[in-house]
């Protein structure tokens, strides 16, 4: 089975908490979060 990844970028920091809740609710594990200024990027995959 091939690994499945979802990369989300261009997300404002003020949206981070809401996005993290939605990912957890849909059983998507966050592997890495990068922050730069007011922006974030998240790498995740299905649990």
C-alpha positions in Angstrom: 0.0 0.0 0.0 1.4 3.4 -0.9 1.8 6.1 1.7 -0.9 8.8 1.5 0.1 12.4 2.4 -1.8 15.6 2.6 0.3 18.9 2.5 -1.6 22.0 3.5 0.1 25.4 3.1 -0.8 29.0 2.8 -2.9 28.8 6.0 -3.1 31.8 8.4 -2.1 31.1 12.0 -5.4 32.4 13.2 -7.0 29.4 11.3 -4.7 26.8 12.8 -6.7 25.7 15.8 -9.9 25.2 13.8 -8.0 23.2 11.1 -6.3 21.0 13.7 -9.7 20.1 15.2 -11.1 19.3 11.8 -8.2 17.1 10.9 -8.4 15.2 14.2 -12.2 14.8 13.9 -11.6 13.2 10.5 -8.8 10.9 11.8 -6.0 12.6 10.0 -2.7 12.7 11.9 -0.5 15.8 11.8 3.1 14.8 11.3 4.7 18.2 11.0 3.7 21.9 11.3 5.9 24.7 10.1 5.3 28.3 10.9 6.7 31.4 9.2 5.4 34.8 10.2 1.6 34.7 10.0 1.5 31.6 7.8 1.6 27.8 8.5 2.0 24.6 6.6 1.0 21.2 7.8 2.0 17.7 6.6 -0.4 15.0 7.6 -1.7 11.5 6.7 -4.7 9.3 7.5 -4.4 7.4 10.8 
